[in-house]
Amino acid sequence: MMINETNTAVLVIDDEEMVRDNIEDILVPKDQSEEQDNISSAANILFDAATPLLAPRTRNIPVFTVDKAANGMDGLKLVKTALEKGQPYAVIFLDMRMPGWSGLETAIQIRKYDIKAEIIFITAYSDKSIDEILEQAGQNVGYHCKPYAPEEVIQLATKAVADYNKLRNLEKLMESISSISLNRTQLNVLLQNILEQLANSVDTDVALIGKLDNKFAYEKLLSIGAIEEKINLPELISRVKGINMAKDEVIQIDELVLARMDNYSVFAVLKKQEKLKTEKMYLLKLFVQNAAQAIRNAELNEKLIQNEKLSAVGQVIGMVMHDLRSPIKNIQLLTNLLREDGHESEIIDMIDQSAEQASEIFEDFLDFINHTPVRKLPVNLSKITGEAIKQAEAIEGHADVRISKNISENLVVPGDESKLRRTIINLVNNAVDALHDHHVPNAWVNISATIKEHQAVLIIEDNGPGISPEIITSLFEPFVTKNKNKGTGLGLAIAKQFIAAHGGKIAVNNNNGAVFTVTLPL
């Protein structure tokens, strides 16, 4: 079957030949004979009727093809043959009471091979309730009682065909997302659209796609509806930790369906307590598998672009550093000559420090790009923090921000003094910039450090607007920035690499402002 071809194949399984033929005649009407045309013409003349007595089929009714079987076993053979040919049935009309296999048993056998076909039971009576039928035959099942009108059969078949093909198109869309190249923004728009369609197909207006890493740290990616108000995510994640889930497995936990591929998970909230079955569960599983692959592809693509940008930045910095080395050295030569002539002042010392810091900045950029290992020596954390605060006094808006420090003068960590100072400078300057840009009244930045579990924990927090939810999960990636007037988008990426090189970690969260936490091993 072609990708965009609508499947209108129908199978009728009923032990009564008259019923089989009747449904076929309804769905596939025979061409009007000359005698029928004459009857219609006579009716028009006699009754002045504008419409033929035997009206032609309207355009919105599909052109069906119909196969027939007299019992369940023959019907199953036709289903298997159709699947082997790649031409499955979209709709199966099925009698409930038949010799041999009952309609329900036939449906159960069919589901072993075809979980996608829309099954419609048409019967005068049944020993099973609708709930029992759904439990055993799946959710993509309809039920209609005899006797039936032709219009009802056409309506049932038309709706079933529409539902079948809508889900198949959604299925193909899901399968395609893992192979197309999109950035994260484009992919999120596509996944949101698919998630909405999927949520609609499983009859829920609340759904979520999230990500769980190996340590079960949760990251929200997409959602529909007020998901946070209806589920307790910490409790859910805690329960998931105790479940041994295999790759590609899909399970249900109370009102939630959880599916995971590697570290990526989907949560779907159901309106009522019931299991997702047959092709609905298959679609949910398919979505999570392909969404996970698509997200990974987007991440790898963005990483490749970042590396290309970093390579270009490295080449530029290398050239600039080559040209600036001599002027920077000349500054220090000039300050030494001034001292030899007897000139000593704090300004001359500040010029030396500025020249040295300019040289360190370039070296730090090059070390970041080249992943140069750090050289660890004892570093006084209070001292370099004080130097970072002093340097912040030179940036715009500093006068409007109160910066406080609460660090023991004896707190020493093993590390690279230049890189640790550069990290603290970056975090302090970012905080001052954010407070100044957003005109925060009574703005403050607080820097504190404690020792916990053989680690130095440095916290830099402010009372600003905090980090935008759109970028908080990718904040430490290169070139990530939002609504910032200054900067390259590399500062926090450099900070993360420097801290990781020390065997530490850097994290961020919002708590009435941005809170950056740096941990360094002692």
C-alpha positions as CSV (number, residue, x, y, z in Angstrom):
1,M,0.0,0.0,0.0
2,M,1.3,3.5,-0.9
3,I,2.1,5.8,2.1
4,N,-0.7,8.3,1.4
5,E,-3.2,5.7,0.1
6,T,-6.4,5.5,2.1
7,N,-7.2,1.9,3.2
8,T,-10.9,1.2,2.7
9,A,-10.6,-2.7,2.7
10,V,-13.5,-4.3,4.7
11,L,-13.9,-7.9,5.8
12,V,-17.3,-9.3,6.8
13,I,-17.3,-12.5,8.9
14,D,-20.8,-13.9,9.5
15,D,-22.2,-17.4,9.2
16,E,-25.4,-16.1,7.5
17,E,-24.8,-15.6,3.7
18,M,-27.7,-13.1,3.5
19,V,-26.0,-10.8,6.1
20,R,-22.6,-11.0,4.3
21,D,-24.1,-10.2,1.0
22,N,-26.4,-7.5,2.4
23,I,-23.4,-5.6,4.0
24,E,-21.5,-6.0,0.8
25,D,-24.4,-4.6,-1.2
26,I,-24.7,-1.6,1.2
27,L,-20.9,-0.8,1.1
28,V,-20.3,-1.6,-2.6
29,P,-23.6,-0.9,-4.5
30,K,-23.9,-2.4,-7.9
31,D,-24.0,-0.1,-10.9
32,Q,-27.5,1.0,-11.8
33,S,-29.0,-1.1,-14.6
34,E,-30.9,0.4,-17.6
35,E,-34.1,-0.8,-16.0
36,Q,-33.3,1.1,-12.8
37,D,-32.5,4.2,-14.8
38,N,-35.9,3.9,-16.5
39,I,-37.6,3.5,-13.1
40,S,-35.9,6.7,-11.9
41,S,-36.8,8.6,-15.1
42,A,-40.5,7.5,-14.7
43,A,-40.5,8.6,-11.1
44,N,-39.2,12.0,-12.1
45,I,-42.0,12.4,-14.7
46,L,-44.8,11.0,-12.5
47,F,-43.9,12.7,-9.3
48,D,-42.0,15.7,-10.6
49,A,-39.1,14.6,-8.5
50,A,-35.8,16.5,-8.9
51,T,-33.8,13.7,-7.2
52,P,-33.5,10.2,-8.8
53,L,-35.3,7.5,-6.9
54,L,-32.0,5.6,-6.6
55,A,-29.7,8.4,-5.6
56,P,-26.0,8.0,-6.4
57,R,-23.5,7.8,-3.5
58,T,-22.3,11.1,-2.1
59,R,-18.6,12.1,-2.4
60,N,-17.8,11.9,1.3
61,I,-18.5,8.2,1.5
62,P,-15.4,6.1,0.7
63,V,-15.2,3.6,-2.1
64,F,-15.0,0.3,-0.1
65,T,-13.7,-3.1,-1.1
66,V,-15.3,-6.0,0.6
67,D,-14.2,-9.6,1.3
68,K,-16.4,-12.2,3.1
69,A,-15.9,-15.2,5.3
70,A,-18.5,-17.7,6.6
71,N,-16.7,-18.4,9.9
72,G,-13.9,-17.2,12.2
73,M,-11.3,-19.6,10.9
74,D,-11.8,-18.6,7.3
75,G,-11.8,-15.0,8.4
76,L,-8.5,-15.4,10.1
77,K,-7.0,-17.0,7.0
78,L,-8.1,-13.9,5.0
79,V,-6.6,-11.6,7.6
80,K,-3.3,-13.4,7.5
81,T,-3.2,-13.4,3.7
82,A,-4.0,-9.7,3.5
83,L,-1.2,-9.0,6.0
84,E,1.3,-11.1,4.0
85,K,0.4,-9.1,0.8
86,G,0.8,-5.8,2.7
87,Q,-2.9,-5.0,2.2
88,P,-4.4,-5.3,5.7
89,Y,-8.1,-4.8,6.4
90,A,-9.1,-1.4,7.8
91,V,-12.5,-2.6,9.1
92,I,-13.7,-6.1,10.1
93,F,-17.5,-6.6,10.6
94,L,-17.9,-9.6,12.9
95,D,-21.0,-11.6,14.0
96,M,-20.9,-12.5,17.7
97,R,-22.6,-15.9,17.6
98,M,-21.3,-18.3,15.0
99,P,-20.6,-22.0,14.8
100,G,-17.1,-22.9,15.8
101,W,-15.3,-19.8,17.0
102,S,-17.6,-17.2,18.4
103,G,-17.1,-13.6,17.3
104,L,-15.2,-12.8,20.4
105,E,-12.9,-15.8,20.0
106,T,-12.4,-14.8,16.4
107,A,-11.4,-11.3,17.4
108,I,-9.0,-12.6,20.0
109,Q,-7.3,-14.8,17.3
110,I,-7.2,-11.9,14.8
111,R,-5.5,-9.7,17.4
112,K,-2.6,-12.1,17.5
113,Y,-1.8,-11.0,14.0
114,D,-3.5,-7.7,13.5
115,I,-3.7,-5.2,16.4
116,K,-4.6,-2.3,14.2
117,A,-7.9,-3.2,12.3
118,E,-11.1,-1.6,13.6
119,I,-13.4,-4.4,14.6
120,I,-17.2,-3.8,14.6
121,F,-19.5,-6.5,16.2
122,I,-22.9,-6.6,14.6
123,T,-25.2,-9.1,16.3
124,A,-28.7,-9.6,17.6
125,Y,-27.6,-10.7,21.0
126,S,-24.4,-11.4,23.0
127,D,-23.4,-13.4,26.0
128,K,-20.7,-10.8,26.8
129,S,-20.9,-7.2,28.1
130,I,-19.2,-4.4,26.2
131,D,-16.6,-4.1,29.0
132,E,-15.7,-7.8,28.6
133,I,-15.4,-7.4,24.8
134,L,-13.2,-4.4,25.2
135,E,-11.1,-6.2,27.8
136,Q,-10.4,-9.1,25.4
137,A,-10.7,-7.6,22.0
138,G,-9.1,-4.2,22.5
139,Q,-10.2,-0.6,22.5
140,N,-10.5,-0.2,18.8
141,V,-13.7,-2.1,18.8
142,G,-17.3,-1.0,17.9
143,Y,-20.6,-2.7,18.7
144,H,-23.9,-2.4,16.9
145,C,-27.2,-4.4,17.3
146,K,-29.3,-6.0,14.6
147,P,-31.4,-5.2,12.9
148,Y,-29.5,-2.4,11.2
149,A,-30.3,0.2,8.6
150,P,-28.1,0.6,5.5
151,E,-27.3,4.2,6.5
152,E,-26.0,2.8,9.9
153,V,-23.7,0.4,8.2
154,I,-22.3,3.0,5.9
155,Q,-21.8,5.4,8.9
156,L,-20.0,2.7,10.9
157,A,-17.7,1.7,8.1
158,T,-16.9,5.3,7.2
159,K,-16.1,6.3,10.7
160,A,-14.0,3.1,11.3
161,V,-12.1,3.7,8.0
162,A,-11.4,7.3,9.0
163,D,-10.2,6.3,12.5
164,Y,-8.0,3.6,11.1
165,N,-6.3,5.8,8.5
166,K,-5.9,8.7,11.0
167,L,-4.0,6.4,13.3
168,R,-1.9,5.0,10.5
169,N,-1.0,8.5,9.4
170,L,0.0,9.3,13.0
171,E,2.0,6.1,13.1
172,K,3.9,7.0,9.9
173,L,4.5,10.5,11.3
174,M,6.0,9.0,14.5
175,E,8.2,6.6,12.5
176,S,9.5,9.5,10.4
177,I,10.6,11.8,13.2
178,S,13.5,9.6,14.2
179,S,15.1,10.0,10.7
180,I,14.5,13.7,9.9
181,S,17.0,16.4,10.9
182,L,15.5,19.1,13.1
183,N,16.9,21.4,15.8
184,R,15.4,21.1,19.3
185,T,12.9,24.0,18.7
186,Q,11.5,22.5,15.5
187,L,11.4,19.1,17.0
188,N,9.5,20.3,20.1
189,V,6.8,21.8,17.9
190,L,6.5,18.5,16.0
191,L,6.5,16.4,19.1
192,Q,3.9,18.7,20.8
193,N,1.6,18.2,17.7
194,I,2.1,14.4,17.8
195,L,1.5,14.2,21.5
196,E,-1.7,16.1,21.2
197,Q,-2.9,13.7,18.5
198,L,-1.9,10.7,20.6
199,A,-3.5,12.1,23.7
200,N,-6.7,12.6,21.7
201,S,-6.6,9.0,20.4
202,V,-6.3,7.6,24.0
203,D,-9.1,9.9,25.2
204,T,-7.1,12.2,27.6
205,D,-6.5,15.9,27.7
206,V,-3.5,15.6,30.1
207,A,-0.2,14.1,28.9
208,L,3.5,14.6,29.4
209,I,6.7,13.6,27.7
210,G,9.7,13.7,30.1
211,K,13.2,12.5,30.4
212,L,14.7,10.4,33.2
213,D,18.5,10.0,33.3
214,N,20.4,7.1,34.9
215,K,20.0,8.6,38.3
216,F,16.3,9.2,37.8
217,A,16.7,13.0,37.6
218,Y,13.6,14.2,35.9
219,E,13.4,16.8,33.1
220,K,10.1,18.0,31.6
221,L,10.2,18.2,27.8
222,L,6.6,18.7,26.7
223,S,3.1,18.6,28.2
224,I,-0.6,19.0,27.5
225,G,-3.0,20.3,30.2
226,A,-2.3,21.1,33.8
227,I,-0.2,18.0,34.4
228,E,1.6,19.3,37.5
229,E,-1.7,19.8,39.2
230,K,-3.0,16.3,38.6
231,I,0.1,14.1,39.4
232,N,2.7,14.0,42.0
233,L,5.9,13.7,40.0
234,P,8.3,13.2,42.9
235,E,6.1,10.3,44.1
236,L,5.9,8.9,40.6
237,I,9.6,9.0,40.1
238,S,10.2,7.4,43.5
239,R,7.9,4.5,42.5
240,V,9.6,4.2,39.1
241,K,12.9,3.8,40.8
242,G,11.7,0.5,42.3
243,I,10.6,-0.9,38.9
244,N,13.0,-2.9,36.8
245,M,12.0,-1.5,33.4
246,A,13.6,-2.9,30.3
247,K,14.4,-0.8,27.2
248,D,11.3,-0.3,25.0
249,E,9.0,-1.6,27.8
250,V,5.6,0.1,28.3
251,I,3.8,-0.3,31.6
252,Q,0.9,1.2,33.5
253,I,1.1,2.6,37.0
254,D,-2.4,3.4,38.3
255,E,-3.6,6.3,36.2
256,L,-0.3,6.8,34.4
257,V,1.2,5.0,31.5
258,L,5.0,4.9,31.5
259,A,7.2,4.0,28.6
260,R,10.9,4.3,28.5
261,M,13.7,3.9,25.9
262,D,17.1,4.3,27.5
263,N,16.7,7.4,29.7
264,Y,13.6,8.9,28.0
265,S,10.1,8.4,29.3
266,V,6.6,9.3,28.4
267,F,3.8,9.7,31.0
268,A,0.1,9.7,29.8
269,V,-2.6,10.4,32.2
270,L,-5.9,8.5,31.6
271,K,-9.3,9.9,32.4
272,K,-10.3,6.6,34.0
273,Q,-8.7,3.5,35.3
274,E,-8.3,1.3,32.3
275,K,-5.6,-0.4,30.4
276,L,-4.4,0.8,27.1
277,K,-4.7,-2.0,24.6
278,T,-3.8,-3.2,21.2
279,E,-2.8,-0.5,18.8
280,K,-3.3,2.3,21.3
281,M,-0.5,0.9,23.5
282,Y,1.5,0.2,20.3
283,L,1.3,3.8,19.3
284,L,2.3,5.1,22.7
285,K,5.3,2.8,22.6
286,L,6.1,3.8,19.1
287,F,5.9,7.5,20.0
288,V,8.3,7.2,22.9
289,Q,10.8,5.1,20.9
290,N,10.9,7.5,18.0
291,A,10.7,10.7,20.1
292,A,13.7,9.4,22.1
293,Q,15.7,8.8,18.9
294,A,14.7,12.2,17.5
295,I,15.7,14.0,20.7
296,R,19.1,12.2,20.6
297,N,19.5,13.1,17.0
298,A,18.7,16.8,17.7
299,E,21.2,16.8,20.6
300,L,23.9,15.3,18.5
301,N,23.2,17.7,15.7
302,E,23.4,20.7,18.1
303,K,26.6,19.3,19.7
304,L,28.1,19.1,16.2
305,I,27.1,22.7,15.5
306,Q,28.5,23.8,18.9
307,N,31.8,22.0,18.2
308,E,32.1,23.7,14.8
309,K,31.4,27.1,16.4
310,L,33.9,26.4,19.2
311,S,36.5,25.4,16.7
312,A,35.9,28.7,14.8
313,V,36.0,30.6,18.1
314,G,39.2,28.9,19.1
315,Q,40.9,29.8,15.8
316,V,39.9,33.5,16.3
317,I,41.0,33.6,19.9
318,G,44.3,32.0,18.9
319,M,44.9,34.6,16.3
320,V,43.9,37.5,18.6
321,M,46.0,36.1,21.5
322,H,49.0,36.0,19.2
323,D,48.5,39.6,18.2
324,L,47.8,40.8,21.8
325,R,50.6,39.0,23.6
326,S,53.1,41.7,22.7
327,P,50.9,44.7,23.8
328,I,50.1,42.9,27.1
329,K,53.7,42.3,27.8
330,N,54.5,45.9,26.9
331,I,52.0,47.1,29.5
332,Q,53.9,45.2,32.2
333,L,57.3,46.4,30.9
334,L,56.0,50.0,31.1
335,T,54.8,49.6,34.6
336,N,58.2,48.1,35.6
337,L,59.9,51.1,34.1
338,L,57.7,53.4,36.1
339,R,58.6,51.6,39.3
340,E,62.3,51.9,38.4
341,D,61.9,55.6,38.1
342,G,60.5,55.7,41.6
343,H,56.8,55.8,40.8
344,E,54.8,53.5,43.1
345,S,51.0,53.7,43.3
346,E,47.9,51.6,43.6
347,I,46.9,52.6,40.0
348,I,50.1,51.1,38.6
349,D,49.4,47.8,40.5
350,M,45.8,47.8,39.1
351,I,47.2,48.2,35.6
352,D,49.4,45.2,36.1
353,Q,46.6,43.2,37.5
354,S,44.3,44.1,34.6
355,A,47.0,43.1,32.1
356,E,47.5,39.8,33.9
357,Q,43.7,39.2,34.0
358,A,43.4,39.9,30.3
359,S,46.1,37.4,29.5
360,E,44.4,34.8,31.8
361,I,41.1,35.3,30.1
362,F,42.5,34.4,26.7
363,E,44.4,31.4,28.2
364,D,41.2,30.2,29.9
365,F,39.3,30.4,26.6
366,L,42.0,28.4,24.9
367,D,42.1,25.9,27.7
368,F,38.3,25.5,27.5
369,I,38.4,24.8,23.8
370,N,41.4,22.4,24.0
371,H,40.2,20.7,27.2
372,T,43.5,21.4,28.9
373,P,43.9,19.5,32.3
374,V,43.9,21.7,35.4
375,R,47.0,22.1,37.6
376,K,46.0,21.7,41.2
377,L,47.6,23.8,44.0
378,P,46.1,25.0,47.3
379,V,43.7,27.8,46.6
380,N,42.2,30.1,49.2
381,L,38.5,30.3,48.3
382,S,37.8,33.4,50.3
383,K,40.7,35.2,48.7
384,I,39.7,34.5,45.1
385,T,36.1,35.3,45.9
386,G,37.1,38.7,47.2
387,E,39.1,39.3,44.0
388,A,36.0,38.4,41.9
389,I,33.9,40.8,43.9
390,K,36.5,43.6,43.4
391,Q,36.6,43.0,39.7
392,A,32.8,43.1,39.6
393,E,33.0,46.7,40.8
394,A,34.2,47.7,37.3
395,I,31.0,46.5,35.5
396,E,28.0,48.6,34.8
397,G,25.3,48.5,37.4
398,H,27.5,47.4,40.3
399,A,26.7,50.4,42.3
400,D,23.1,49.3,42.5
401,V,23.9,45.8,43.8
402,R,24.9,44.9,47.3
403,I,27.4,42.0,47.2
404,S,28.1,40.1,50.4
405,K,30.6,37.3,51.2
406,N,30.3,34.7,54.0
407,I,33.4,32.4,53.6
408,S,35.9,31.3,56.1
409,E,39.3,32.9,55.6
410,N,40.9,29.5,56.1
411,L,38.9,27.5,53.5
412,V,41.4,26.1,51.1
413,V,40.7,23.8,48.1
414,P,43.0,22.0,45.7
415,G,42.7,23.6,42.3
416,D,43.7,26.0,39.5
417,E,43.5,29.4,41.0
418,S,43.0,31.2,37.7
419,K,40.2,28.9,36.5
420,L,38.4,28.9,39.9
421,R,38.6,32.7,40.0
422,R,37.3,33.0,36.4
423,T,34.4,30.8,37.3
424,I,33.4,32.9,40.4
425,I,33.9,36.1,38.4
426,N,31.6,34.8,35.7
427,L,28.8,33.8,38.1
428,V,29.0,37.1,40.0
429,N,29.1,39.3,36.9
430,N,26.1,37.3,35.4
431,A,24.2,38.0,38.6
432,V,25.0,41.7,38.6
433,D,24.1,42.0,34.9
434,A,20.7,40.3,35.4
435,L,19.9,42.5,38.4
436,H,20.9,45.6,36.6
437,D,19.1,44.7,33.3
438,H,15.8,44.0,35.1
439,H,16.1,47.0,37.4
440,V,15.6,44.9,40.5
441,P,15.1,47.1,43.6
442,N,17.2,46.5,46.6
443,A,19.3,44.1,44.5
444,W,21.8,41.8,46.3
445,V,24.2,39.0,45.6
446,N,25.2,36.7,48.4
447,I,28.3,34.4,48.2
448,S,28.7,31.7,50.9
449,A,30.7,28.5,51.3
450,T,30.5,25.6,53.7
451,I,32.1,22.2,54.1
452,K,29.8,19.2,53.6
453,E,30.8,15.5,53.2
454,H,34.4,16.3,52.4
455,Q,33.4,18.9,49.8
456,A,33.5,22.6,49.7
457,V,30.0,23.9,48.7
458,L,30.0,27.4,47.2
459,I,26.7,29.1,46.7
460,I,26.1,32.3,44.7
461,E,22.5,33.5,44.9
462,D,20.7,36.7,44.0
463,N,17.2,38.2,44.3
464,G,16.8,38.7,40.6
465,P,14.3,37.2,38.1
466,G,15.9,33.8,38.1
467,I,16.7,31.6,35.1
468,S,14.1,31.3,32.3
469,P,12.5,27.8,32.3
470,E,13.2,27.6,28.6
471,I,16.9,27.5,29.0
472,I,17.5,26.3,32.6
473,T,18.1,22.7,31.5
474,S,20.6,23.7,28.8
475,L,22.1,26.7,30.6
476,F,25.6,25.2,30.8
477,E,25.8,24.4,27.1
478,P,27.8,26.6,24.8
479,F,26.1,29.6,23.2
480,V,22.9,29.3,25.3
481,T,21.6,32.8,26.3
482,K,18.3,34.6,26.5
483,N,17.5,38.3,26.8
484,K,21.0,39.1,27.7
485,N,22.6,42.3,26.4
486,K,26.2,41.2,27.0
487,G,28.2,38.1,26.8
488,T,29.2,35.3,24.3
489,G,27.1,32.5,25.6
490,L,30.3,30.6,26.6
491,G,30.8,31.8,30.2
492,L,28.8,29.1,31.9
493,A,30.0,26.4,29.6
494,I,33.5,27.3,30.5
495,A,32.6,27.4,34.2
496,K,31.1,23.9,34.0
497,Q,34.1,22.5,32.2
498,F,36.5,24.1,34.7
499,I,34.6,22.8,37.7
500,A,34.2,19.3,36.1
501,A,38.0,19.3,35.5
502,H,38.4,19.8,39.3
503,G,36.2,16.7,39.9
504,G,33.4,19.0,41.1
505,K,29.9,19.9,39.9
506,I,27.9,23.1,39.2
507,A,24.1,23.3,39.3
508,V,21.5,25.9,39.1
509,N,17.9,26.3,40.4
510,N,15.5,29.1,41.0
511,N,14.5,30.1,44.6
512,N,13.3,33.7,44.6
513,G,16.2,34.4,42.3
514,A,19.0,32.3,40.7
515,V,21.0,30.0,42.9
516,F,24.2,28.5,41.6
517,T,25.8,25.7,43.6
518,V,29.4,24.7,43.0
519,T,30.8,21.7,44.8
520,L,34.6,21.0,44.9
521,P,36.3,18.0,46.5
522,L,38.7,18.7,49.4
